[in-house]
Amino acid sequence: MSLGAGDPACDLIIAFTLVSAETRATFRAAPDVDDATGIRGRGWALATG
């Protein structure tokens, strides 16, 4: 993954805007995302919301 602004966490914005809480863990596990990147992805989602 790396479609965002240089930070792979940008690609996780969709996980926090469209994916339900129940399936979010599956979404994050698919590309093997570490916790720090997941937290930054949540921050990106909040920043764009």
FILO-326102 format. One record per atom (N, C-alpha, C, CB): atom name; x, y, z; residue number from 1. Coordinates in pm, 1 decimal. Glycine has a CB too. Layout:
+------+----------+----------+----------+-----+
! atom !        x !        y !        z ! seq !
+------+----------+----------+----------+-----+
!   CA !        X !        Y !        Z ! NUM !
...
+------+----------+----------+----------+-----+
***
This chain:
+------+----------+----------+----------+-----+
! atom !        x !        y !        z ! seq !
+------+----------+----------+----------+-----+
!    N !     84.2 !   -117.8 !      0.0 !   1 !
!   CA !      0.0 !      0.0 !      0.0 !   1 !
!    C !     87.7 !    122.7 !      0.0 !   1 !
!   CB !    -95.2 !      0.6 !    120.4 !   1 !
!    N !     47.1 !    222.5 !    -62.8 !   2 !
!   CA !    113.9 !    351.6 !    -63.2 !   2 !
!    C !     46.7 !    442.5 !   -164.0 !   2 !
!   CB !    263.7 !    336.4 !    -95.0 !   2 !
!    N !    -80.4 !    460.6 !   -151.7 !   3 !
!   CA !   -153.0 !    546.8 !   -243.6 !   3 !
!    C !   -173.3 !    686.4 !   -187.4 !   3 !
!   CB !   -286.2 !    485.7 !   -277.4 !   3 !
!    N !   -137.9 !    706.6 !    -62.0 !   4 !
!   CA !   -162.6 !    833.6 !      4.5 !   4 !
!    C !    -48.0 !    931.3 !    -13.4 !   4 !
!   CB !   -187.4 !    811.0 !    150.8 !   4 !
!    N !    -43.5 !   1025.7 !     76.2 !   5 !
!   CA !     53.1 !   1135.3 !     70.2 !   5 !
!    C !    188.5 !   1094.5 !    127.9 !   5 !
!   CB !     -0.7 !   1256.9 !    144.9 !   5 !
!    N !    241.8 !    983.2 !     85.9 !   6 !
!   CA !    371.6 !    938.1 !    132.9 !   6 !
!    C !    365.3 !    856.1 !    260.4 !   6 !
!   CB !    459.7 !   1054.9 !    154.4 !   6 !
!    N !    251.2 !    848.5 !    321.6 !   7 !
!   CA !    234.0 !    772.7 !    445.0 !   7 !
!    C !    133.8 !    661.6 !    418.8 !   7 !
!   CB !    186.9 !    864.2 !    562.3 !   7 !
!    N !    173.4 !    535.4 !    435.7 !   8 !
!   CA !     79.3 !    426.9 !    409.1 !   8 !
!    C !    -44.7 !    432.2 !    497.9 !   8 !
!   CB !    148.3 !    294.4 !    427.3 !   8 !
!    N !    -39.0 !    507.5 !    606.1 !   9 !
!   CA !   -156.0 !    522.2 !    692.5 !   9 !
!    C !   -270.1 !    593.1 !    620.3 !   9 !
!   CB !   -118.9 !    598.8 !    819.2 !   9 !
!    N !   -238.0 !    675.0 !    521.4 !  10 !
!   CA !   -342.8 !    742.9 !    444.0 !  10 !
!    C !   -435.5 !    642.8 !    378.4 !  10 !
!   CB !   -280.9 !    833.8 !    337.7 !  10 !
!    N !   -381.5 !    528.5 !    340.2 !  11 !
!   CA !   -462.4 !    426.3 !    275.3 !  11 !
!    C !   -561.9 !    362.4 !    370.8 !  11 !
!   CB !   -373.4 !    320.1 !    216.0 !  11 !
!    N !   -543.5 !    381.1 !    499.3 !  12 !
!   CA !   -633.2 !    322.3 !    598.5 !  12 !
!    C !   -752.1 !    411.6 !    631.6 !  12 !
!   CB !   -556.9 !    292.0 !    724.5 !  12 !
!    N !   -757.9 !    529.3 !    573.8 !  13 !
!   CA !   -870.0 !    619.9 !    600.8 !  13 !
!    C !  -1001.8 !    547.9 !    574.5 !  13 !
!   CB !   -859.8 !    748.1 !    513.7 !  13 !
!    N !  -1006.7 !    470.4 !    468.6 !  14 !
!   CA !  -1129.1 !    399.2 !    433.2 !  14 !
!    C !  -1172.5 !    304.2 !    544.5 !  14 !
!   CB !  -1109.5 !    321.7 !    303.2 !  14 !
!    N !  -1076.9 !    246.9 !    616.4 !  15 !
!   CA !  -1110.4 !    153.2 !    724.1 !  15 !
!    C !  -1185.3 !    222.2 !    836.8 !  15 !
!   CB !   -984.0 !     87.7 !    778.7 !  15 !
!    N !  -1162.5 !    349.4 !    855.5 !  16 !
!   CA !  -1227.3 !    421.5 !    965.1 !  16 !
!    C !  -1346.6 !    503.2 !    918.8 !  16 !
!   CB !  -1127.9 !    511.9 !   1033.2 !  16 !
!    N !  -1373.2 !    506.9 !    787.9 !  17 !
!   CA !  -1487.9 !    583.6 !    739.4 !  17 !
!    C !  -1598.2 !    494.6 !    682.8 !  17 !
!   CB !  -1442.8 !    682.0 !    633.7 !  17 !
!    N !  -1564.0 !    385.0 !    617.9 !  18 !
!   CA !  -1666.0 !    302.1 !    553.3 !  18 !
!    C !  -1678.2 !    160.8 !    608.4 !  18 !
!   CB !  -1637.5 !    294.2 !    408.8 !  18 !
!    N !  -1573.7 !    107.2 !    668.1 !  19 !
!   CA !  -1574.7 !    -30.7 !    715.5 !  19 !
!    C !  -1629.9 !    -33.1 !    858.8 !  19 !
!   CB !  -1430.9 !    -93.3 !    709.2 !  19 !
!    N !  -1714.5 !   -130.5 !    887.4 !  20 !
!   CA !  -1773.2 !   -139.4 !   1021.9 !  20 !
!    C !  -1666.2 !   -176.5 !   1124.9 !  20 !
!   CB !  -1888.2 !   -243.4 !   1024.4 !  20 !
!    N !  -1694.3 !   -148.9 !   1249.0 !  21 !
!   CA !  -1599.3 !   -178.5 !   1356.4 !  21 !
!    C !  -1568.6 !   -327.8 !   1364.4 !  21 !
!   CB !  -1654.0 !   -129.3 !   1490.4 !  21 !
!    N !  -1667.7 !   -411.1 !   1333.1 !  22 !
!   CA !  -1648.8 !   -555.7 !   1339.9 !  22 !
!    C !  -1549.9 !   -606.6 !   1234.6 !  22 !
!   CB !  -1782.3 !   -625.8 !   1323.1 !  22 !
!    N !  -1548.7 !   -546.3 !   1118.4 !  23 !
!   CA !  -1460.8 !   -593.9 !   1010.9 !  23 !
!    C !  -1331.7 !   -514.4 !    997.3 !  23 !
!   CB !  -1534.3 !   -590.0 !    880.6 !  23 !
!    N !  -1315.9 !   -410.2 !   1077.3 !  24 !
!   CA !  -1196.8 !   -325.3 !   1067.3 !  24 !
!    C !  -1067.9 !   -402.3 !   1094.7 !  24 !
!   CB !  -1207.9 !   -208.8 !   1164.1 !  24 !
!    N !  -1068.9 !   -492.9 !   1190.5 !  25 !
!   CA !   -948.5 !   -570.9 !   1223.0 !  25 !
!    C !   -907.2 !   -656.5 !   1103.9 !  25 !
!   CB !   -972.8 !   -660.4 !   1347.2 !  25 !
!    N !  -1004.0 !   -713.3 !   1033.7 !  26 !
!   CA !   -973.4 !   -792.4 !    914.6 !  26 !
!    C !   -913.2 !   -704.1 !    807.0 !  26 !
!   CB !  -1099.5 !   -862.5 !    861.7 !  26 !
!    N !   -968.6 !   -585.7 !    789.3 !  27 !
!   CA !   -917.4 !   -491.7 !    689.9 !  27 !
!    C !   -772.2 !   -455.0 !    719.6 !  27 !
!   CB !  -1004.4 !   -365.1 !    686.0 !  27 !
!    N !   -742.8 !   -428.5 !    846.7 !  28 !
!   CA !   -606.4 !   -390.1 !    885.3 !  28 !
!    C !   -509.1 !   -506.3 !    875.7 !  28 !
!   CB !   -605.5 !   -334.9 !   1026.5 !  28 !
!    N !   -555.3 !   -628.0 !    899.2 !  29 !
!   CA !   -467.2 !   -744.8 !    896.2 !  29 !
!    C !   -427.8 !   -783.6 !    754.4 !  29 !
!   CB !   -534.2 !   -862.3 !    964.2 !  29 !
!    N !   -512.1 !   -753.9 !    659.4 !  30 !
!   CA !   -485.9 !   -795.5 !    520.8 !  30 !
!    C !   -352.9 !   -742.1 !    466.8 !  30 !
!   CB !   -599.2 !   -748.9 !    430.9 !  30 !
!    N !   -323.3 !   -612.8 !    479.3 !  31 !
!   CA !   -195.0 !   -563.4 !    429.4 !  31 !
!    C !    -82.7 !   -569.4 !    533.3 !  31 !
!   CB !   -211.0 !   -421.7 !    381.9 !  31 !
!    N !   -106.3 !   -637.2 !    645.0 !  32 !
!   CA !     -7.1 !   -650.3 !    752.2 !  32 !
!    C !     34.2 !   -513.8 !    806.6 !  32 !
!   CB !    116.5 !   -725.9 !    701.7 !  32 !
!    N !    -62.9 !   -440.3 !    857.1 !  33 !
!   CA !    -41.8 !   -305.8 !    909.2 !  33 !
!    C !     -6.1 !   -313.7 !   1056.9 !  33 !
!   CB !   -167.4 !   -217.9 !    887.9 !  33 !
!    N !     99.2 !   -243.1 !   1096.9 !  34 !
!   CA !    135.7 !   -241.3 !   1238.2 !  34 !
!    C !     46.4 !   -142.8 !   1314.8 !  34 !
!   CB !    285.0 !   -203.5 !   1255.1 !  34 !
!    N !     53.4 !   -148.0 !   1446.4 !  35 !
!   CA !    -34.1 !    -65.1 !   1530.1 !  35 !
!    C !    -12.4 !     83.5 !   1509.1 !  35 !
!   CB !    -13.0 !    -98.4 !   1675.3 !  35 !
!    N !    111.7 !    125.9 !   1496.7 !  36 !
!   CA !    140.8 !    269.0 !   1479.8 !  36 !
!    C !     79.5 !    322.3 !   1350.5 !  36 !
!   CB !    293.1 !    293.5 !   1480.0 !  36 !
!    N !     88.3 !    245.1 !   1244.0 !  37 !
!   CA !     29.6 !    286.8 !   1116.6 !  37 !
!    C !   -122.3 !    290.8 !   1128.2 !  37 !
!   CB !     72.6 !    191.5 !   1002.4 !  37 !
!    N !   -179.6 !    194.4 !   1198.6 !  38 !
!   CA !   -323.6 !    194.0 !   1220.1 !  38 !
!    C !   -370.8 !    315.8 !   1297.1 !  38 !
!   CB !   -364.5 !     69.2 !   1293.0 !  38 !
!    N !   -295.8 !    355.9 !   1396.1 !  39 !
!   CA !   -331.4 !    474.2 !   1474.6 !  39 !
!    C !   -320.3 !    600.1 !   1389.2 !  39 !
!   CB !   -241.1 !    486.1 !   1599.2 !  39 !
!    N !   -214.6 !    608.3 !   1307.5 !  40 !
!   CA !   -202.2 !    723.5 !   1217.5 !  40 !
!    C !   -316.5 !    725.2 !   1115.9 !  40 !
!   CB !    -66.1 !    720.7 !   1144.5 !  40 !
!    N !   -358.7 !    608.6 !   1069.7 !  41 !
!   CA !   -472.2 !    601.3 !    977.3 !  41 !
!    C !   -599.3 !    655.7 !   1040.3 !  41 !
!   CB !   -494.6 !    457.8 !    932.1 !  41 !
!    N !   -620.0 !    622.9 !   1167.5 !  42 !
!   CA !   -734.9 !    677.1 !   1240.0 !  42 !
!    C !   -723.7 !    829.2 !   1249.3 !  42 !
!   CB !   -744.8 !    614.7 !   1381.5 !  42 !
!    N !   -602.8 !    877.6 !   1273.9 !  43 !
!   CA !   -581.9 !   1023.2 !   1278.9 !  43 !
!    C !   -611.5 !   1090.4 !   1146.6 !  43 !
!   CB !   -439.8 !   1054.3 !   1320.0 !  43 !
!    N !   -568.1 !   1029.2 !   1036.7 !  44 !
!   CA !   -598.6 !   1083.4 !    903.5 !  44 !
!    C !   -749.9 !   1089.4 !    882.5 !  44 !
!   CB !   -532.3 !    997.2 !    792.4 !  44 !
!    N !   -821.5 !    983.8 !    922.6 !  45 !
!   CA !   -966.4 !    981.4 !    906.9 !  45 !
!    C !  -1031.8 !   1093.2 !    986.4 !  45 !
!   CB !  -1022.4 !    846.5 !    950.3 !  45 !
!    N !   -983.4 !   1115.6 !   1109.4 !  46 !
!   CA !  -1037.8 !   1225.3 !   1190.6 !  46 !
!    C !  -1006.9 !   1361.3 !   1129.4 !  46 !
!   CB !   -982.0 !   1218.8 !   1332.8 !  46 !
!    N !   -887.6 !   1375.4 !   1073.4 !  47 !
!   CA !   -847.5 !   1502.0 !   1014.4 !  47 !
!    C !   -929.7 !   1536.7 !    890.5 !  47 !
!   CB !   -700.9 !   1498.0 !    979.0 !  47 !
!    N !   -969.4 !   1434.5 !    816.0 !  48 !
!   CA !  -1045.7 !   1460.5 !    693.6 !  48 !
!    C !  -1195.5 !   1460.2 !    717.6 !  48 !
!   CB !  -1011.5 !   1358.0 !    588.3 !  48 !
!    N !  -1237.0 !   1419.8 !    837.8 !  49 !
!   CA !  -1380.7 !   1414.7 !    869.6 !  49 !
!    C !  -1429.0 !   1547.7 !    906.9 !  49 !
!   CB !  -1410.4 !   1317.5 !    980.5 !  49 !
+------+----------+----------+----------+-----+
***
